[in-house]
Amino acid sequence: MIAIPDNIFLRLFADSVLKKNCEEIKYVSSSLALNNLLEDRCDAAIIPSLDLLQHKDLFISARNAISFDGYFSNQYLYFKENEKIIQDLYLRGDLSKNEIILSKILFRENYSSDINIIIDTKSIEIGSKNYLVSGNENFSDSLFKKGISFCDEICDLLDAPYVNYVIASKNRDTISEINRLFIDAENKVENYLRTSADVAIGNELKTELLNNFNSFYFEMTEIESDSLKELLRICYYQGLAEELFDINFV
C-alpha cells in the first residue's frame, strides 16, 4: 500500500501511474503521509519534501517526485489589499512542514519580514487577510486566478524547480520496485489528462491543467535532485535544520 496526499496533482499521478501498479492507495492529508509510513500502515508514501529534515534515514525515489516550476501549482498566496508591511500570514488547506518553513524563509528573504503564522480554519476572506492556501481549495471557483503562485516564488528563491513531494519508504527494496514500476510518468499523466480526466475533475480544470502542463513534473531528474538538495541546504543555513545530510536516493 502507498499513502499519498489528497490533492489534484497527486490524484492525477495516482489515476494515471499508481493504480496500475499498486494494490491499494490510501489518500491522506499531507501532514499525515509520513506518520502512516513511520507507523507501518503503508509500504511507501508520497511525503512533503521537508519531512526529510527529521527523517534523513528514509529511502527516496530517484526516478519520481512531484515538482512545480511556474504559475500553476498547488499553493497560492493571496494578499490583503493596500498593505505595505506583511506581519500576519494565515495558512489554510492541506498544510505540511513545507508551507510553514518555506513561508518563513520566503518572507524573510523577499519581504524582509518575520511573519506571524496563523493556522486558519474560518471562512476565507480574500482581500482582508494575507493567506497561503495549500491544496484543492485554490481551484474552487477558480480562486487561484486571484493569487500568486507560492511555488513560483520558491522557484525564484532556488533558481530551480520546487520539489514539493518525494516518494519515500523505510525499505530500499520497496523504492527499487517502485522505480521499476512507475516509469514514463510524464507521458502517462498527460495521456490520462487528454483522454479521461474530465470525468474526475471537470472540463474547466482539465483545460487549465493541460494549458499549464509544463508547470508541474512527476519525474526526478538531476535538475530536481539538485534542487531538493539546495532546498534542504537553505533550511540548514536559515537555522531550520540541525545538520546537512546526504539524501538516500535509490
Order of alpha helices (4+ residues) and beta strands (2+ residues): beta-alpha-beta-alpha-beta-beta-beta-beta-alpha-beta-beta-beta-alpha-beta-alpha-alpha-alpha-alpha-beta-alpha-beta
